[in-house]
């Protein structure tokens, strides 16, 4: 069944509302946990079990993470399972969804544990300049995660397979050859075991560069439409978009951690904390970090929409297939239940891609100019 525009609008708007509500809920939980004194209680209990700061902090993080998981679980269940089934986008049963959710949260907790332990090590050892070292470490971890995700994280949830359609492979290799970019091979992932949505990405460096297509994309889209998708991803590489985004995010990371340092010190003075590496201050550290990230979100999304538009331009110019680009966008909108024309302020604040309507309009404008 092809979803109607009102369905897509309702689906997308509730998803956006849940995103915003989750951030607000986190901010409330962080403040309540700190101001109620429960953070101090948990900290004292953890140190009564383990006198060593590293182990006590880990115990604090475990139970604080468990609290956050319990609070988030109803929202995750609604958004990730019920809402996806409500619009027939999910192919998972409840147990399969829950196992994936547990796996994601376990990975998230391990990452949080490492990040927080290292940050609190900096807070204890270099308290005046901790924010510089924390920023560098944060950036380092971000780069490592970006590098290992295709080969380490993705296989935990999906299986890779070779593309069997030789004609499609030849099309894609030709795009890369024409742009003088090395490509090792083309793979699919079995996205259909979890969802009806479609996606594609480019990963690897140099001679190990690979194109990865979801099996839903290969099954439901024409070779020309897939060629347009791949050219879009290639456009990001040719324009060095990942490097540009890393530079911007690195600058914002330093600014964010410096601001958190100033705000945390103010909190210490207000509540008579003497040590900045007191783990009981963690909820406020996370509160300030979340608030600052929320403030810079429109800027990051503006930049992301800008580079996405240029990747669209690259795709159309390289393939010379604006009609296929338009049909691709229309199909993706239906398959992923994307709202064609969201509120302009919602798009500016929350969207990291231009709206489908804007992307189609861009392709139609290009088509008009080309034919005139």
C-alpha positions in Angstrom: 0.0 0.0 0.0 1.3 3.4 -1.0 1.2 5.8 2.0 -0.7 9.0 1.6 0.7 12.5 2.2 -1.3 12.9 5.5 0.1 9.6 6.7 3.7 10.7 6.0 3.0 14.0 7.6 1.6 12.4 10.8 4.4 9.8 10.9 7.2 12.4 10.5 5.7 14.9 12.9 5.3 12.4 15.7 8.9 11.3 15.2 10.1 14.9 15.4 8.0 15.4 18.5 9.5 12.4 20.1 13.0 13.5 19.3 12.4 16.9 20.9 10.5 15.4 23.9 13.3 12.9 24.5 15.9 15.8 24.8 13.6 17.7 27.1 13.1 14.6 29.2 16.8 14.1 29.5 17.3 17.7 30.6 14.6 17.2 33.3 16.0 13.9 34.5 19.6 15.3 34.8 18.4 18.3 36.9 16.0 16.3 39.1 18.6 13.6 39.8 21.2 16.2 40.8 19.0 18.7 42.7 17.2 15.9 44.6 20.5 14.8 46.0 20.2 11.3 44.5 23.4 11.8 42.6 25.3 12.4 45.8 23.6 9.4 47.4 24.6 7.1 44.4 28.1 8.5 44.5 28.6 7.9 48.2 27.2 4.3 47.9 29.5 3.6 44.9 32.6 4.7 46.9 31.5 2.7 49.9 31.7 -0.4 47.6 34.8 0.6 45.7 37.2 3.1 47.3 39.1 3.4 44.0 37.7 6.3 41.9 37.8 4.4 38.6 35.7 1.5 39.9 33.4 3.7 41.9 32.8 5.9 38.9 32.1 2.8 36.8 29.5 1.6 39.4 27.9 5.0 39.4 27.8 5.1 35.6 26.3 1.6 35.5 23.3 2.5 37.7 22.9 5.9 36.3 22.9 4.4 32.8 20.4 1.8 34.0 18.1 4.6 35.2 18.3 6.4 31.9 17.6 3.1 30.0 14.5 2.5 32.2 13.2 6.0 31.6 13.9 5.9 27.8 12.5 2.4 27.3 8.8 3.3 26.9 9.7 6.0 24.4 12.0 3.7 22.5 9.3 1.0 22.5 6.7 3.4 21.1 9.0 5.1 18.6 11.1 2.2 17.4 8.5 -0.6 17.5 4.9 0.5 17.8 5.1 3.6 15.6 7.1 1.7 12.9 4.5 -1.1 12.9 1.6 1.3 13.0 2.8 2.5 9.5 3.9 -1.0 8.4 7.6 0.0 8.1 9.1 -2.6 10.5 9.7 -6.2 9.6 10.7 -7.2 13.2 8.7 -8.9 15.9 8.8 -7.6 19.4 11.5 -9.9 20.6 13.8 -9.1 17.6 13.3 -5.4 18.2 14.0 -5.8 21.9 17.2 -7.7 21.2 18.4 -5.0 18.8 17.5 -2.4 21.4 19.5 -4.2 24.1 22.5 -4.5 21.8 22.4 -0.8 20.9 22.1 0.2 24.5 24.9 -2.2 25.6 27.2 -0.7 22.9 26.1 2.8 24.0 26.9 2.1 27.6 30.3 0.7 26.8 31.1 3.8 24.8 29.7 6.1 27.6 31.8 4.2 30.2 35.0 4.7 28.3 34.3 8.3 27.5 33.3 9.3 31.0 36.1 7.4 32.7 38.7 9.2 30.5 37.0 12.6 30.9 37.0 12.1 34.7 40.6 11.1 34.6 41.3 14.5 32.9 39.1 16.3 35.4 41.2 14.8 38.2 44.7 15.1 36.7 44.5 18.3 34.7 41.5 20.1 36.2 42.3 23.5 34.7 42.7 22.3 31.1 40.6 19.2 31.2 38.2 20.6 28.6 41.0 20.8 26.0 42.1 17.1 26.6 38.4 16.0 26.7 37.7 17.7 23.4 40.7 16.1 21.7 39.7 12.7 23.1 36.1 13.2 22.0 37.2 14.1 18.5 39.6 11.1 18.4 36.8 8.7 19.4 34.4 10.2 16.8 37.0 9.6 14.0 37.7 6.0 15.2 33.9 5.3 15.4 33.4 6.6 11.8 36.2 4.4 10.6 35.2 1.2 12.3 31.4 1.4 12.0 31.1 -0.2 8.6 33.4 -3.2 9.5 32.7 -3.6 13.2 29.3 -2.0 14.2 27.2 -2.6 11.1 27.9 -6.4 11.0 26.5 -6.7 14.5 23.1 -5.9 13.1 23.2 -6.7 9.4 24.9 -9.1 6.9 26.9 -8.1 3.9 26.5 -9.8 0.6 27.9 -9.3 -2.9 25.7 -7.6 -5.5 24.7 -10.2 -8.0 23.3 -7.9 -10.7 26.3 -7.5 -13.0 24.7 -4.8 -15.1 24.1 -2.7 -12.0 27.7 -3.2 -10.8 29.0 -2.1 -14.2 26.9 1.1 -14.0 28.3 1.9 -10.6 31.9 1.2 -11.5 31.5 3.4 -14.5 30.4 6.3 -12.4 33.5 5.9 -10.2 35.8 5.4 -13.2 34.4 8.6 -14.9 35.2 10.5 -11.6 38.6 8.9 -11.3 37.9 7.4 -7.9 39.0 3.9 -6.9 36.3 1.4 -5.9 37.0 -2.1 -4.6 33.5 -3.6 -4.8 29.8 -3.2 -4.2 27.8 -4.9 -1.5 24.3 -5.1 -0.1 23.1 -5.3 3.5 20.0 -7.1 4.5 18.1 -4.1 5.7 14.8 -5.8 4.9 15.1 -8.1 7.9 14.4 -5.1 10.0 12.6 -2.4 7.9 11.1 -1.6 4.6 13.1 1.6 4.3 16.0 2.0 1.9 19.5 3.4 2.2 23.0 3.4 0.8 26.5 4.6 1.9 30.1 4.7 0.8 32.8 3.4 3.2 36.5 2.6 3.2 39.5 4.5 1.9 41.6 4.3 -1.3 41.6 0.8 -2.9 39.4 -0.5 0.0 36.6 1.9 -0.8 33.2 0.1 -1.1 29.6 1.0 -2.0 27.0 -0.5 0.2 23.3 -0.7 -0.9 20.4 -1.9 1.1 18.6 -4.9 -0.3 15.4 -2.8 -0.3 17.1 -0.3 -2.6 18.3 -2.9 -5.0 14.9 -4.6 -5.1 12.6 -1.6 -5.5 14.6 0.9 -7.4 15.7 1.0 -11.0 19.4 0.8 -11.9 19.4 4.4 -13.1 17.9 5.5 -9.7 20.5 3.5 -7.8 23.2 5.1 -10.0 21.9 8.5 -8.9 22.0 7.5 -5.2 25.6 6.3 -5.6 26.7 9.4 -7.4 25.2 11.5 -4.5 27.4 9.5 -2.0 30.4 9.9 -4.3 29.7 13.7 -4.3 30.3 13.8 -0.6 33.7 12.2 -1.1 34.7 14.4 -4.0 33.7 17.5 -2.0 35.5 16.4 1.2 32.3 16.8 3.1 33.3 14.4 5.9 36.5 16.4 6.5 34.6 19.7 6.5 32.1 18.4 9.0 34.9 17.1 11.2 36.5 20.5 11.3 33.2 22.2 12.2 32.3 19.7 14.8 35.8 19.8 16.3 35.6 23.6 16.7 32.1 23.2 18.3 33.4 20.4 20.6 36.1 22.7 22.0 33.6 25.5 22.5 31.1 23.2 24.1 33.6 21.7 26.6 34.9 25.1 27.5 31.4 26.3 28.1 30.7 23.2 30.2 33.8 23.9 32.2 32.7 27.4 33.1 29.1 26.3 33.9 30.3 23.3 36.1 32.6 25.6 38.1 29.7 27.9 38.7 27.6 24.9 39.9 30.4 23.9 42.2 30.4 27.3 43.8 26.7 27.3 44.3 26.5 23.8 45.9 29.9 23.9 47.8 31.6 21.1 45.8 35.4 21.3 46.2 36.5 18.9 43.5 35.5 19.2 39.9 36.1 15.5 39.3 33.3 14.6 41.7 31.2 12.1 39.8 28.0 13.4 41.5 28.4 16.4 39.2 27.9 14.2 36.2 24.2 14.9 35.7 24.9 18.6 35.5 27.8 18.0 33.1 25.5 16.1 30.9 22.8 18.7 31.3 25.0 21.5 30.1 26.5 19.4 27.3 23.0 18.4 26.1 21.8 22.0 26.3 24.7 23.4 24.3 24.4 20.6 21.7 20.8 21.5 21.3 21.7 25.2 20.8 24.2 24.4 18.0 22.0 21.8 16.3 20.5 24.3 13.9 24.0 25.3 12.8 25.2 21.7 12.2 22.0 20.9 10.3 22.3 24.0 8.2 25.7 23.0 7.1 24.6 19.4 6.6 21.7 20.5 4.3 24.2 22.7 2.4 26.5 19.8 1.6 23.6 17.5 0.8 22.3 20.0 -1.8 25.8 20.2 -3.3 25.9 16.4 -3.4 22.5 16.4 -5.2 24.0 18.8 -7.7 27.0 16.6 -8.2 24.8 13.5 -8.7 22.6 15.2 -11.3 25.6 16.7 -13.2 27.6 13.5 -13.3 24.8 11.2 -14.3 22.8 13.7 -16.3 19.6 12.0 -15.0 17.5 14.7 -13.3 14.3 12.7 -14.1 15.7 9.6 -12.4 16.7 11.8 -9.4 13.1 13.1 -9.2 11.6 9.6 -9.4 14.2 8.4 -6.8 13.1 11.2 -4.4 9.4 10.4 -4.9 10.0 6.7 -4.2 12.2 7.3 -1.2 9.5 9.6 0.3 6.9 6.9 -0.1 9.1 4.1 1.1 10.6 6.0 4.1 7.4 7.9 4.9 9.2 11.3 4.6 7.2 14.4 4.9 7.4 16.1 1.5 7.1 19.7 2.7 7.6 20.1 6.5 7.2 23.4 8.3 10.1 25.6 7.3 11.2 26.2 10.9 11.1 22.5 11.6 13.3 21.9 8.6 15.8 24.6 9.6 16.1 23.3 13.1 15.7 19.5 12.9 16.5 18.4 9.3 20.0 17.4 8.3 18.9 16.9 4.7 16.8 19.3 2.5 13.1 18.3 2.5 12.1 16.0 -0.4 10.0 18.9 -1.9 13.1 21.1 -2.0 15.3 18.4 -3.5 12.7 17.7 -6.2 12.3 21.4 -6.9 16.1 21.7 -7.3 16.1 18.8 -9.8 13.2 20.3 -11.7 14.9 23.6 -11.9 18.1 21.9 -13.3 15.9 20.1 -15.8 14.3 23.3 -16.9 17.6 25.0 -17.4 19.1 22.1 -19.3 16.2 22.0 -21.7 16.1 25.8 -22.4 
